[in-house]
Amino acid sequence: MSGRRHILFWGGAFAVLAVLVWLLSAMLLPFVVGMALAYLLDPLVDWCEARGAGRTLGTCLVLAGIAVAGLLSLVVLFPLVRDQTLALAAALPDMLGRAQDLVSRSVARLHDWLPRGEAQDLGNGLGQVGSTAVALVGDLAGRLWSGGMLLIDVLSILLITPVVAFYLLRDWDRMVARVDSWLPRAYAPTIRVQAGRIDTVLSGFVRGQTLVCLISGVLYAVGWTAVGVDFAVVIGMIAGILAFVPYVGGVVGLSVALLVGIGESGLDWVVIGLIVGVYLVVQALEGSFYQPRIVGRRVDLHDLWIIFALLAGGTLFGFLGVLLAVPVAAAIGVLVRFGIERYLASSFYRGDHSDG
């Protein structure tokens, strides 16, 4: 009965927490972003504290440094990113029209090689794929704007997140110690070990993958700029941001770069080959060089599990769910592995029922 009560207690606690997150999702975004920022920056504050700065001073120094770096990046990159974004948005309909024209002409040439019915079916299928893709993009943009109240979310993040991050960073060690004091004494060592594993997985993935995204975005932007792709900085930035989701960033970046390249140059196979070549080089460098060294092999989060968690989180809680998806996935993964370890060490698995 004791074990059953424990399961009911923790199951009920997680259920209540999930309901509260769902009910308060509209207002939690700046607090979750502030918590994530505090979690990411805590090692820097610890570094400052170890060198003689107090916790409050270290928090101020780290946040001020991040703010200055952000402002400098904004001053340097914002005009270029703004101009390229506006130009890409203005040119995109024309490029889509050219690409559709090109596909139509290519399908028309297939009439010489394929039976009439099959060529017509192929053309209709490609048209349907294009219409579906445009509808999905429009639906996603509409949800981000109307359902998520994008402008209000951005303003709340800018105004509230720095305050939340400051107080959390300043009091981080005290809060961790307070939570540790609440742990049931009999299970505290086990909980600490599992919490440490979750921290190892989460910090290794989030901090490491953030740096990987930055490197990939810069490489895509530089590479596609070098081969003459218009709007390469914006495309590289999009690819870098979306690289947090395995495989998605590079594929989206490549698709947009190909669309721009074909829209500007038509079916120029040299241009297409160069665009694809940049993508393959960056993917090879990411997979074999800097991602293994930065993220490391200790992060035991499978790509499919991350993709599933992000999709599930976004479906259940919107953008807030996307932010919570990776921490929750890391925690569930560690707890599942712990449960499997306990099961493999149990008498039930071994078939030894002598202890009752």
C-alpha positions in Angstrom: 0.0 0.0 0.0 2.9 2.4 0.7 4.2 2.0 -2.8 0.8 2.5 -4.3 0.3 5.7 -2.2 3.6 7.0 -3.5 2.6 6.4 -7.1 -0.8 8.0 -6.5 0.8 11.0 -4.8 3.4 11.7 -7.5 0.9 10.9 -10.3 -1.6 13.3 -8.8 1.1 16.0 -8.4 2.2 15.7 -12.0 -1.4 15.8 -13.2 -2.2 18.9 -11.2 1.0 20.5 -12.5 0.0 19.7 -16.1 -3.5 21.1 -15.6 -2.1 24.3 -14.1 0.4 24.7 -17.0 -2.5 24.3 -19.5 -4.8 26.8 -17.7 -2.0 29.4 -17.2 -0.2 28.9 -20.5 -1.3 32.3 -21.8 0.7 34.1 -19.0 3.5 31.6 -18.3 5.7 32.3 -21.4 7.9 35.2 -20.0 8.4 33.2 -16.7 9.4 30.0 -18.6 11.8 32.0 -20.8 13.2 33.7 -17.7 13.7 30.3 -16.0 15.4 29.0 -19.1 17.7 32.0 -19.3 18.6 31.7 -15.6 19.3 28.0 -16.1 21.6 28.7 -19.1 23.5 31.5 -17.4 23.9 30.0 -13.9 27.4 28.6 -14.7 28.6 32.0 -15.7 27.3 33.5 -12.4 28.9 30.7 -10.5 32.2 31.5 -12.3 31.9 35.1 -11.3 31.1 34.1 -7.7 34.1 31.8 -7.5 36.3 34.7 -8.5 35.2 36.9 -5.6 32.1 38.6 -7.0 29.0 38.3 -4.8 26.0 36.5 -6.2 24.1 39.8 -6.9 27.1 41.4 -8.5 27.8 38.4 -10.6 24.2 38.2 -11.7 24.3 41.9 -12.7 27.5 41.5 -14.6 26.3 38.5 -16.6 23.0 40.0 -17.5 24.6 43.3 -18.4 27.1 41.4 -20.6 24.3 39.5 -22.3 22.3 42.8 -22.8 25.3 44.6 -24.3 26.1 41.7 -26.6 22.5 41.6 -27.7 22.4 45.3 -28.4 25.6 45.2 -30.3 24.4 42.3 -32.4 21.1 44.2 -33.0 22.9 47.3 -34.1 25.2 45.4 -36.4 22.9 42.8 -37.9 19.4 44.4 -37.6 19.6 46.7 -40.6 20.9 43.8 -42.8 18.4 41.3 -41.5 15.5 43.7 -41.7 16.3 44.7 -45.3 16.8 41.1 -46.4 13.6 39.9 -44.6 11.5 42.7 -46.2 13.0 42.0 -49.6 12.5 38.2 -49.3 8.9 38.7 -48.2 8.3 41.0 -51.2 10.0 38.7 -53.7 8.6 35.4 -52.3 5.2 35.4 -54.2 7.0 36.1 -57.5 9.6 33.4 -56.8 6.8 30.9 -56.0 5.1 31.8 -59.2 8.3 31.3 -61.2 8.9 28.0 -59.5 5.3 26.9 -60.2 5.7 27.9 -63.8 8.9 25.9 -64.0 7.3 22.9 -62.5 4.4 23.2 -65.0 6.7 23.4 -68.0 8.7 20.5 -66.7 5.5 18.4 -66.3 4.4 19.5 -69.7 7.6 18.0 -71.2 6.8 14.7 -69.5 3.9 14.3 -71.9 6.5 13.2 -74.4 7.8 10.5 -72.1 4.8 9.4 -70.1 1.3 8.3 -71.0 -1.1 11.3 -71.0 -3.1 10.1 -67.9 0.0 9.5 -65.8 1.5 12.9 -66.7 -1.7 14.7 -65.9 -1.9 12.8 -62.5 1.7 13.8 -61.8 0.9 17.5 -62.5 -2.2 17.4 -60.3 -0.3 15.7 -57.5 2.5 18.3 -57.6 0.0 21.1 -57.6 -1.8 19.6 -54.7 1.5 19.3 -52.7 2.2 23.0 -53.4 -1.2 24.1 -52.3 -1.0 22.0 -49.2 2.4 23.4 -48.3 1.2 27.0 -48.8 -1.9 26.3 -46.7 0.2 24.8 -43.9 2.5 27.8 -43.8 -0.4 30.1 -43.7 -2.1 28.1 -41.0 1.1 28.1 -38.9 1.6 31.9 -39.3 -2.1 32.5 -38.4 -1.7 30.4 -35.2 1.4 32.1 -34.2 -0.1 35.5 -34.7 -3.7 35.1 -33.5 -3.7 32.1 -31.2 -0.4 32.9 -29.6 -0.8 36.7 -29.6 2.7 37.0 -31.0 3.1 40.8 -30.4 1.9 40.6 -26.8 4.1 37.6 -26.2 7.2 39.4 -27.5 6.5 42.5 -25.4 5.9 40.4 -22.3 9.2 38.5 -22.9 11.1 41.8 -23.3 9.6 43.4 -20.2 9.1 40.6 -17.8 11.8 38.0 -18.7 14.8 40.1 -17.6 13.3 40.7 -14.1 12.4 37.0 -13.7 15.9 36.0 -14.9 17.6 38.4 -12.4 15.8 37.2 -9.4 16.1 33.5 -10.3 19.9 33.9 -11.0 20.5 35.8 -7.8 18.6 33.2 -5.6 19.3 30.1 -7.7 21.5 28.3 -5.1 19.2 29.2 -2.2 16.2 27.9 -4.2 18.0 24.6 -5.0 19.0 24.2 -1.4 15.4 24.9 -0.2 13.9 22.3 -2.6 16.5 19.8 -1.5 15.4 20.3 2.1 11.9 19.4 1.1 12.9 16.0 -0.3 11.8 12.9 1.7 14.9 12.0 3.6 14.7 8.3 2.8 14.7 8.9 -1.0 16.7 12.1 -1.1 20.0 10.5 -2.3 18.2 8.7 -5.2 16.3 11.8 -6.2 19.5 13.8 -6.2 21.2 11.3 -8.4 18.4 11.4 -10.9 18.2 15.2 -10.8 21.9 15.3 -11.5 21.4 13.0 -14.5 18.5 15.2 -15.8 20.7 18.3 -15.4 23.6 16.6 -17.3 21.3 15.6 -20.2 19.5 18.9 -20.3 22.4 21.2 -19.9 24.5 19.3 -22.4 21.8 19.3 -25.0 20.4 22.8 -24.6 23.7 24.7 -24.1 25.5 22.6 -26.6 22.7 22.6 -29.2 22.4 26.4 -28.9 26.0 26.8 -29.9 25.6 24.2 -32.7 22.6 26.2 -34.0 24.7 29.4 -34.0 27.6 27.8 -35.8 25.4 26.1 -38.4 23.5 29.3 -39.1 26.7 31.3 -39.6 28.1 28.6 -41.9 24.9 28.4 -44.0 24.8 32.2 -44.3 28.4 32.5 -45.3 28.3 29.6 -47.7 25.2 30.6 -49.5 26.4 34.2 -49.7 29.6 33.0 -51.2 27.8 31.1 -54.0 25.6 34.1 -54.8 22.2 33.3 -53.1 20.1 36.4 -52.4 18.9 36.8 -48.8 21.5 34.3 -47.6 21.8 36.0 -44.2 18.1 35.6 -43.4 18.0 32.1 -44.8 21.0 31.1 -42.7 19.4 32.6 -39.6 16.2 30.7 -40.2 18.2 27.5 -40.8 20.3 28.1 -37.6 17.2 28.8 -35.4 15.4 25.7 -36.7 18.5 23.5 -36.3 17.4 23.1 -32.7 15.0 20.6 -34.1 17.1 17.7 -35.6 17.2 17.7 -39.4 14.6 20.5 -39.7 16.8 23.5 -39.9 19.0 22.3 -42.7 16.1 21.0 -44.8 14.1 24.2 -44.4 17.1 26.4 -45.2 18.0 24.3 -48.2 14.4 24.4 -49.5 14.3 28.2 -49.2 17.7 28.6 -50.7 16.7 26.4 -53.7 13.5 28.3 -54.1 15.4 31.6 -54.2 18.1 30.2 -56.5 15.6 28.7 -58.9 13.4 31.8 -58.8 16.4 34.0 -59.7 18.3 31.7 -62.1 15.8 29.1 -63.3 17.0 25.5 -63.6 20.7 26.4 -63.5 22.2 23.2 -62.4 25.5 24.8 -61.4 23.7 27.1 -59.0 21.5 24.3 -57.7 24.6 22.1 -57.3 26.5 24.9 -55.3 23.5 25.4 -53.0 23.2 21.7 -52.3 26.9 21.5 -51.9 26.9 24.1 -49.2 24.2 22.2 -47.4 26.0 18.9 -47.6 29.3 20.5 -46.4 27.6 22.1 -43.4 25.8 18.9 -42.6 29.0 16.9 -42.8 30.8 19.3 -40.5 28.0 19.4 -38.0 27.5 15.6 -37.9 31.2 14.6 -37.8 33.0 17.5 -36.2 31.5 20.3 -34.1 28.2 18.7 -32.8 29.9 15.6 -31.3 32.5 17.8 -29.7 30.1 20.4 -28.3 27.1 18.4 -27.4 29.0 15.2 -26.7 27.9 11.6 -26.4 26.7 12.0 -22.8 23.5 13.6 -24.0 21.3 10.5 -24.3 18.3 12.2 -26.1 17.4 10.5 -29.4 16.5 12.7 -32.3 13.1 11.1 -32.8 12.3 11.5 -29.1 13.1 15.3 -29.4 11.0 15.7 -32.5 8.1 13.9 -30.9 8.4 15.9 -27.7 8.4 19.2 -29.6 5.4 18.3 -31.7 3.5 17.0 -28.7 4.4 20.1 -26.6 3.4 22.4 -29.4 0.1 20.6 -29.9 -0.9 20.6 -26.2 0.4 24.0 -25.0 1.4 26.0 -28.1 4.7 27.9 -28.1 5.0 27.4 -24.3 4.8 23.7 -24.9 7.7 23.9 -27.4 9.8 25.6 -24.8 9.0 23.0 -22.1 9.3 20.0 -24.5 13.1 19.4 -24.2 13.3 19.7 -20.4 10.3 17.4 -20.0 11.7 15.0 -22.6 15.0 14.9 -20.7 13.4 14.3 -17.4 11.1 11.5 -18.8 14.0 9.9 -20.5 16.1 9.8 -17.3 13.2 8.5 -15.2 12.4 5.8 -17.8 16.0 4.6 -17.8 16.0 4.6 -14.0 12.8 2.6 -14.0 14.3 0.1 -16.4 17.4 -0.2 -14.2 15.3 -0.9 -11.2 13.2 -3.4 -13.1 16.3 -5.3 -14.4 17.6 -5.5 -10.9 14.3 -6.7 -9.4 13.4 -10.2 -8.4 10.4 -10.0 -10.7 12.8 -9.7 -13.8 15.2 -12.4 -12.5 12.3 -14.7 -11.7 13.5 -15.0 -8.1 10.4 -14.9 -5.9 12.0 -16.3 -2.7 11.8 -12.8 -1.0 8.0 -12.9 -1.3 
